[in-house]
Amino acid sequence: MDFLNKIINRIHDLEEKDFYKYLTVIGIVLLLFISFFIFRYYRNVSYFKGRIEEINERREADVRNILSRMEDVKKRREEVNAILAQEELFKIEGYFINDLLQTLGIGKPTESTVSKKELGELEYTEVELNARFTSISTEQMCRLLKELEEKKRINIKELEIKKSAKNGRAIDVSIKIATLQPKVEEAA
């Protein structure tokens, strides 16, 4: 309270001319102070508006990208369904061993295994065939690969070629091919 009384006494002791001088200086300082805060406010507002626009543009680009990928997935799913519908009773082991290898004149593989793998929430099951050939010619292997590439239903997943230990002019081949089949709903 004493401090406030000293200030009030000091103001009363001032001449009118000095009082208006001090009042003007205080007014200018307050005006500058307020102007500075208004400037900072509008600068921050414009910065954050720019950031919001940038974020919205990125979000819209991401949404467009997701929608286009979704359309691609739909097209691929339709293609897969069309391919699956062409040969509903397709069995990869029967096609590969009984049809393709006999047509090409290649003997049966020394080893072959078939495995099924569920593809998460998709409505397909992936059926893989692993086959191993020993001592086949490069020409036979090339014809086999050409036929497998032309068959849209089959996907070559892995191919391993080694020089044959038995015959120096032949090769040993391990191949993994796969196809998709619609999931079979199990009866409860």
Secondary structure by P-SEA (a helix, b strand, c coil): caaaaaaaaaaaaccaaaaaaaaaaaaaaaaaaaaaaaaaaaaaaaaaaaaaaaaaaaaaaaaaaaaaaaaaaaaaaaaaaaaaaaccccccccccccccccccccccccbbbbbbbbcccccbbbbbbbbbbccccaaaaaaaaaaaaacccccccbbbbccccccccbbbbbbbbbbbbccccccc
